[in-house]
Amino acid sequence: MEELLKFLNSIYPLSDKLIEHLGSVIKYKEYKKRDFLLKAGHICKNIYFVERGLLRGYYLKNDKEVSSWFIKEGELCISIKSFYNQTAGIENIHALEDTGVFYISHRELENIYHNYIEFNFVGRELTRKYHELWDDRLFGITMQSALERYEWLLSNHRDLALRVPAKFIASWLDITEVTFSKMKAKLMANGFPGQENKKNSDF
């Protein structure tokens, strides 16, 4: 809880009253590797802060899993459209590692916005931040080659390259596992290692 409050307070100073309220409504839950936080066709009712572990969002395209994002400790997680509209979504969210999350419901979040004005600044800043991240990701997917996307991942989130199974990264890059393997070997040969210390594991 302390890390979450520190994270929120770094965005905008929280009043003692708000901190006390958050302490009373924020819940904690642990998920085992392979557990689902959300399945397609269901409503994303909660917003999550990952205390430890790693989550993956994905959807199905022609019965194949396509990774859309990876969220690790210290970051927020929701299925955006489903959460804000409170409608059934097409996204699945599951744990790639044993994961612990703090969370509050959509209803409680709206209540906090209504009763604690300062939290609106927090929400606005978080929305801006994640819109920027999504814009960067969209640019990478539409404007860069698969190799350039993988280089970006290694440069900015190398820990993910070490923690996420290759098949999931390949689907995120929209390439086959065979192509991904060749691309990774090429980078390693050029002195740009990525997953040489990672033991391949089937999820």
Secondary structure by P-SEA (a helix, b strand, c coil): caaaaaaaaaaccccaaaaaaaaacbbbbbbccccccccccccccccccccbbbbbbbbbcccbbbbcccccccccccccccccccccccbbbbbccccccccccaaaaaaaaaccaaaaaaaaaaaaaaaaaaaaaaaaaccccaaaaaaaaaaccaaaaacccaaaaaaaacccaaaaaaaaaaaaaaccccccccccccc
